[in-house]
Amino acid sequence: MTDLTGKKILYIITKSNWGGAQYYVYTLATEAARAGGNVTVALGGTGESSAETGLLAQRLHDAGIRTVVIPSFMRDISFARDYRALRELITLIRAEKPDIVHANSSKAGGLGALAARIAGVPCVIFTAHGWPFWEPRSLLSRALMYLFSWLTAILATRVIVVSNYDHRVASAMPGIAHKTIRIYNGIDLSTPLGTGERIRSAFPKGAFITGTIGETNRNKNQIALVEEARDNPDRYVAIVGVDGDERAHLEERIRAWSLTDRVKLFGYLPWTEALRGFDEFALPSLKEGLPTVLIEARLAGLPIRANRAVGGIAEILDAPDLSIFSREHMVGETFALYR
């Protein structure tokens, strides 16, 4: 592993709830500290301005990683709050004087890269966890997201994309192909799996359970699985993941369609405890980068239903083995950019 002794590294991410991007930051931050780096993570709450911090913040604390909360961070665009967040980041970066700023996700990427450039940081890395302009939004919103994504990439000294799919998109953006590298997300492929009993016990014995894992939001599109259960009386669905802005809508549809016995929302569970409770894994996402949960589903040996046209899904499904999605590969290739 690259020796990072003496390197001051600041990771920035918008939301501190638990998902693929948060696992990525947690992995890099803890491994960078193990490699001798002086590591700090700047993060927001769970989506709204001034929201409480989530599981990422707790796990970083437990791992002995210093965190700094950016109170104005929120997912949706708000120019007043985003300006405050930019000022907070500039102040933090000037005080910390990091050698490397590694920003993650679209909001933290744009504000973090701009703040780092203003503060004179020599190495500014941006990881795009799936380009945001693929989200199901209006044409104007997508055009603005494309512009902001391109500006973020221009500001960064290096850009990491997590799939070949997104690398092709980046290669078509003016002026950034030469500094963009594809590094796959990675997990610990030796992770033991639990029994899945929490899931199994919630359904009738012998039920064939379709499961999914992800924050309950529009991009993850869990409503598609609820609709499947509405149309098929033999369909049992387990939805696992932190509560997002679609949780209330999903609950309302489940009640309205009398599906409470066959469709269940479990909230957050570790993937190791959930996957053995599924008979098949479904990922109905409308937008993805390289979904770590799909690597985990393959590790569990589950049949998978997913849209091959979305993000890097096909790259996971078509990989002859999972070695290219190992934690070691991800960490080693990323740290090579920190030199």
C-alpha positions in Angstrom: 0.0 0.0 0.0 1.2 3.6 -0.7 2.8 5.2 2.3 0.9 8.4 3.1 2.9 9.4 6.1 2.9 13.2 6.4 0.1 13.7 4.0 -2.9 15.8 5.2 -6.0 14.5 3.4 -9.4 16.1 3.6 -12.4 14.1 2.3 -15.6 15.9 1.6 -19.1 14.4 1.1 -22.5 15.9 1.2 -24.6 13.4 3.2 -23.5 11.3 6.1 -26.2 8.6 6.0 -25.0 5.2 4.8 -24.8 4.2 1.1 -22.3 3.4 -1.6 -20.6 6.8 -1.6 -20.4 6.8 2.2 -18.9 3.3 2.3 -16.4 4.5 -0.3 -15.3 7.5 1.8 -15.2 5.4 5.0 -13.0 2.9 3.3 -10.6 5.4 1.9 -10.5 7.5 5.1 -9.7 4.5 7.4 -7.2 3.0 5.0 -5.5 6.4 4.5 -5.1 6.7 8.3 -3.7 3.2 8.5 -1.2 4.2 5.8 0.0 7.1 7.9 -2.1 9.9 6.6 -3.5 12.8 8.7 -7.2 12.4 7.8 -10.2 14.6 8.2 -13.7 14.1 6.8 -16.0 17.1 6.2 -19.6 16.1 5.9 -23.2 17.2 6.2 -26.3 15.6 7.8 -28.7 13.2 6.2 -29.9 15.4 3.3 -31.5 18.6 4.7 -29.7 21.7 5.9 -28.7 21.4 9.5 -29.9 17.8 9.7 -28.4 15.4 12.3 -25.4 13.5 11.1 -25.9 9.8 10.1 -24.2 6.5 10.3 -21.1 7.5 8.4 -20.2 10.1 11.0 -20.7 7.5 13.8 -18.6 4.9 12.1 -15.8 7.4 11.4 -15.9 8.4 15.0 -15.7 4.8 16.1 -12.7 4.3 13.8 -10.9 7.3 15.3 -11.3 9.5 12.2 -11.8 13.2 12.8 -14.9 14.7 11.3 -16.1 18.3 10.7 -19.7 19.0 10.1 -20.7 21.5 7.4 -24.1 22.6 8.6 -25.2 24.2 5.3 -24.7 21.0 3.3 -27.9 19.6 1.8 -28.5 17.6 -1.3 -30.9 19.9 -3.3 -29.7 23.2 -4.7 -30.2 26.3 -2.5 -28.0 29.2 -3.6 -28.0 30.9 -0.2 -27.1 27.6 1.7 -24.6 26.5 -1.0 -22.9 29.9 -0.7 -22.7 29.4 3.1 -21.4 25.9 2.6 -18.7 27.2 0.2 -17.6 29.8 2.8 -17.5 27.1 5.5 -15.4 24.9 3.3 -12.9 27.7 2.4 -12.5 28.5 6.0 -11.9 24.9 6.9 -9.4 24.2 4.1 -7.4 27.4 4.9 -7.3 26.3 8.6 -6.4 22.7 7.8 -4.0 23.3 4.9 -4.5 19.8 3.4 -2.1 18.4 0.8 -5.1 16.6 -0.8 -8.8 17.4 -1.0 -10.9 14.4 -2.2 -14.5 15.5 -2.9 -17.3 13.0 -3.4 -20.8 13.4 -4.9 -22.0 16.2 -7.1 -22.8 18.9 -4.4 -19.6 18.3 -2.3 -17.7 17.8 -5.5 -18.5 21.2 -6.9 -18.3 23.2 -3.7 -15.3 21.2 -2.4 -13.3 21.6 -5.7 -14.0 25.3 -5.9 -13.1 25.9 -2.2 -9.9 23.9 -2.6 -8.9 25.8 -5.7 -9.6 29.2 -3.9 -7.6 28.0 -0.9 -4.7 26.9 -3.2 -4.7 23.1 -2.5 -2.2 21.4 -4.9 -4.1 18.1 -5.4 -7.9 18.2 -5.8 -9.6 14.9 -6.6 -13.3 14.5 -7.5 -15.0 11.2 -7.5 -18.2 11.1 -9.6 -20.4 8.4 -8.1 -22.6 8.4 -11.2 -23.1 11.5 -13.2 -26.2 13.4 -11.7 -27.5 14.5 -15.1 -28.9 11.0 -15.6 -31.4 11.5 -12.8 -35.1 11.7 -13.8 -35.5 15.5 -13.8 -36.5 18.2 -16.2 -34.5 18.9 -19.3 -33.4 22.3 -17.8 -32.3 20.7 -14.5 -30.3 18.0 -16.3 -28.6 20.6 -18.5 -27.6 22.6 -15.4 -26.3 19.5 -13.7 -24.3 18.7 -16.8 -22.8 22.2 -16.7 -22.0 22.0 -13.0 -20.5 18.5 -13.4 -18.3 19.7 -16.2 -17.2 22.7 -14.2 -16.4 20.5 -11.2 -14.3 18.3 -13.4 -12.5 21.3 -14.8 -11.7 22.5 -11.3 -10.3 19.1 -10.1 -6.7 18.1 -10.9 -7.9 14.4 -11.3 -11.4 13.0 -11.8 -12.3 9.4 -10.7 -15.3 7.7 -12.3 -16.5 4.4 -11.0 -17.5 2.6 -14.3 -16.4 2.4 -17.9 -19.9 3.7 -18.7 -19.2 7.0 -16.9 -15.7 7.1 -18.3 -17.1 7.2 -21.8 -19.4 10.0 -20.8 -16.4 11.9 -19.3 -14.3 11.4 -22.4 -17.0 13.3 -24.4 -16.8 16.3 -22.1 -14.5 19.1 -23.3 -11.1 19.2 -21.6 -11.4 16.5 -19.0 -10.7 13.2 -20.7 -6.9 13.5 -20.0 -7.4 13.7 -16.3 -10.1 11.2 -15.8 -9.5 7.6 -14.6 -11.8 4.7 -14.0 -11.4 3.1 -10.6 -14.1 0.5 -9.7 -15.7 0.5 -6.3 -14.5 -2.3 -4.2 -15.6 -4.4 -1.2 -14.0 -6.9 1.1 -14.6 -10.1 -0.8 -13.9 -12.2 2.3 -16.8 -10.7 4.3 -18.9 -13.5 5.9 -22.7 -13.4 5.4 -25.3 -13.8 8.1 -28.5 -15.9 8.0 -31.0 -13.4 6.8 -33.4 -14.5 9.5 -34.6 -11.0 10.2 -36.0 -10.9 6.6 -37.2 -14.5 6.4 -39.1 -14.3 9.7 -41.2 -11.4 8.4 -42.7 -13.4 5.6 -44.7 -16.7 5.4 -42.5 -19.8 5.5 -41.6 -20.8 2.0 -42.3 -17.4 0.4 -40.1 -16.5 -2.6 -38.7 -13.1 -1.5 -37.5 -10.5 -3.9 -35.2 -8.1 -2.1 -33.5 -4.8 -2.8 -31.1 -2.6 -0.8 -30.8 1.2 -1.1 -31.9 4.5 0.3 -35.6 5.0 -0.4 -35.4 7.7 -3.0 -36.6 8.3 -6.6 -33.3 7.2 -8.2 -33.5 3.8 -6.5 -37.1 3.4 -7.9 -38.3 0.9 -5.2 -41.9 1.9 -6.2 -41.4 -0.4 -9.3 -41.1 -3.4 -6.9 -44.2 -2.3 -5.0 -46.1 -2.1 -8.3 -44.9 -5.6 -9.2 -46.4 -6.9 -5.9 -49.7 -5.1 -6.6 -49.9 -6.8 -10.0 -48.7 -10.3 -8.9 -50.3 -11.8 -5.7 -47.4 -14.3 -5.4 -44.8 -11.5 -5.1 -43.1 -10.9 -1.8 -40.8 -7.9 -1.5 -38.3 -6.8 1.1 -37.0 -3.3 0.8 -33.9 -2.6 2.9 -32.1 0.7 3.2 -31.9 4.0 5.1 -35.0 6.2 5.0 -35.0 8.7 2.2 -37.5 11.1 0.7 -39.6 8.3 -0.9 -40.2 6.4 2.3 -43.6 8.1 3.1 -44.8 7.6 -0.5 -43.8 3.9 -0.5 -45.7 3.4 2.8 -48.8 5.1 1.5 -48.8 3.0 -1.7 -48.3 -0.2 0.3 -51.3 0.6 2.5 -53.5 1.8 -0.4 -52.9 -1.4 -2.4 -53.3 -3.6 0.7 -49.8 -5.0 0.4 -48.7 -4.8 4.1 -48.4 -8.6 4.3 -46.3 -9.0 1.2 -44.2 -5.8 0.9 -42.1 -4.7 3.9 -39.8 -1.7 4.5 -37.1 -2.8 6.9 -35.1 0.5 7.1 -31.3 0.1 7.5 -29.8 -3.3 7.9 -26.2 -4.3 7.2 -26.1 -6.0 3.8 -24.4 -9.0 5.4 -27.5 -9.6 7.5 -30.0 -8.9 4.7 -28.9 -10.8 1.6 -29.4 -14.3 2.8 -33.0 -13.3 3.4 -33.6 -12.9 -0.3 -34.3 -15.5 -3.0 -33.5 -13.0 -5.7 -32.0 -9.5 -5.8 -33.6 -6.7 -7.7 -32.1 -3.3 -8.5 -34.7 -1.2 -10.3 -32.6 2.0 -10.2 -33.0 4.7 -12.7 -29.5 6.1 -12.1 -26.4 4.4 -10.8 -22.6 4.8 -10.8 -21.2 1.4 -9.9 -23.6 0.0 -7.3 -21.7 -1.6 -4.6 -24.8 -3.5 -3.5 -24.8 -5.4 -6.8 -21.3 -6.6 -6.1 -22.5 -7.8 -2.7 -25.5 -9.5 -4.3 -23.1 -11.4 -6.6 -20.9 -12.3 -3.7 -24.0 -13.8 -2.0 -24.7 -15.9 -5.2 -28.2 -14.5 -5.7 -30.1 -14.4 -9.0 -30.1 -10.7 -10.1 -32.7 -8.6 -11.9 -31.3 -5.2 -12.9 -31.3 -2.8 -15.9 -28.1 -3.4 -17.8 -28.4 0.0 -19.5 -28.0 1.9 -16.3 -24.5 3.1 -15.2 -22.0 0.3 -14.6 -24.6 -2.4 -13.9 -23.7 -4.4 -16.9 -20.0 -4.3 -16.0 -20.8 -6.0 -12.7 -23.1 -8.6 -14.2 -20.6 -9.5 -17.0 -17.5 -9.6 -14.9 -16.1 -13.2 -15.0 -15.1 -12.9 -11.3 -15.3 -10.3 -8.6 -11.6 -9.7 -8.1 -11.6 -6.4 -10.0 -14.1 -5.2 -7.4 -11.9 -5.8 -4.4 -11.3 -3.3 -1.7 -7.6 -3.7 -2.2 -7.8 -2.7 -5.9 -9.9 0.4 -5.2 -7.7 1.6 -2.3 -4.4 1.0 -4.1 -5.4 2.6 -7.4 -6.8 5.6 -5.6 -3.9 6.2 -3.3 -1.6 6.1 -6.3 -3.2 9.4 -7.2 -2.2 10.9 -3.8 1.5 10.9 -4.5 
